[in-house]
Amino acid sequence: MIKRLVKLTFQADKTDDFLAVFESSKNLIRQMKGCRHLELLRDVATPQVFFTLSYWESEADLNAYRDSELFKTTWAKTKILFSDKPQAWSVEVASEAPLQ
């Protein structure tokens, strides 16, 4: 399982535009082969900073999504709203501990 975390920083007046793009594409992304989870997080101190967190069965599934027409059209609508370069990490669980 691959977990993908992407940090997105938007122009302050463009966050509503981004939220509209995300709302229109989130269910389609969740239906992509290998996508097991997708959520949108927002920084509590800096409201124009968002993170997407997605879980993928494999790196091949993630790459297939990144090569898809859905990604290309969604990214084209999103990247024009940025105020800073996005950052992304693909990670896997190294160790788990139960919550207490």
N, C-alpha and C positions, 0 to 999 in steps of 0.2 A: 504494500500500500504506500502510495506517495501522497504526501500532504503538500499542497501548494499555497504559499502565502504571498500575496502581491500587495505592495503598498502603493497607493494612488493619491497624489496630492493635486487638488484641483484649484482653479481660480475660485475665490470665495463666492463670486456671483454665479458660478456655473454648477454648484453642487446639486441644485434641483434638476438641471439638465442631465447630469450623470445619473441621479436616482431614477429618472424616467427611462434612460437607456437600460439600466440594470433591471428594472421592473419588467421591461418588455422582453428581455432576453434570459432571465434567470431560469425559467422553467424549461426553455429549450436547451440550455447548458446542462441542467440536471438530467435531461433525457439522453445526453451523449453517452455513447458506449463507455463504460468504465467509470463514469462519474458517480460517486457514492454519497457526496455531500457538497453543498455549496452554501456559504453564508456571507453576508456583508457586515463588516464591523466598522464602527466609526470611532475615531479618537475622541476621548471625552474632553481633552484640553484644547484640541485643534480641530474644529468641526469640518474643515475642508480636507482633512486627511481620512481616507478610508482604507480598509484592507479587505481583500477577498480571501477567504479560506476555503479551499476545495480539497476533497479527497478523491484520489484516482486509484483504480485497481492496479495500474502499471504506468510506467513512464511512456510506454507505447500508446496507451489510451490518452494520456495527457498530450502527447505530441500529435496524435490524430486530431484531437480537438483544436490544438493550436494551428494546425494546417487546414482546418475546415473553413468553409465559406461563412458559417455562423461567427467564428472568431474574427475573421477578417472584417466583416461588416460591423460587428459590435465594437471592435477595436478602433476602426476608422471613426466611429461616432464618439468614442471615448477620448482618444488621444488629443483631439483638438481642444479639450476642456482642461488639460493639465496646466499646472503652474510650475511643476518640477518633474524631473525624469522619474518614471516609475521604477520600483525595485521589486525583485521577485526572488523567492527561495523555494526550492523543492527539497523537502525534508522527509525523513522517516523516523519513526519512534525508535529511539535508542534504548530507552528503559521506561517502564511504567511503574507507578506506585499507586496503590489504592487511595482514594480520598478518605480522610478521617473526619 
